[in-house]
Amino acid sequence: MTPDQTNLLQGTLDMMILKSLALDQMHGLGISRRIEQLTKGTFHVKPGSLFPALHRMEEEGWLVSSWGESENNRRAKYYRLTRAGRRQLESETQRWGRISLAIARALEAS
């Protein structure tokens, strides 16, 4: 499997989106690029996965959106974290830490 074919594990897409938006608002393509950057090219999120997740997260109250102009003068929907989104990022980060530690322990077991 090549890096651009690597799928995010179930439940990690939300965390990666939230992390991408932790510093500033972004439009969908910017979020996808930021995830690639954060993972050093390991994960590429396709629009068919990204936009339904953004919509769902907006419904959950973790994100809000507004229309603006992109860097190439096109109309784009920008997303930013809400306070609930910041709390969710913290919760997901802690949860992922526990999961990754448990997996590491299982792999080290003899």
Summary of the structure (lengths in Angstrom):
residues: 110
radius of gyration: 15.1
end to end distance: 27.6
largest distance: 57.0
contacts: 285
relative contact order: 0.17
helix: 57%
strand: 15%
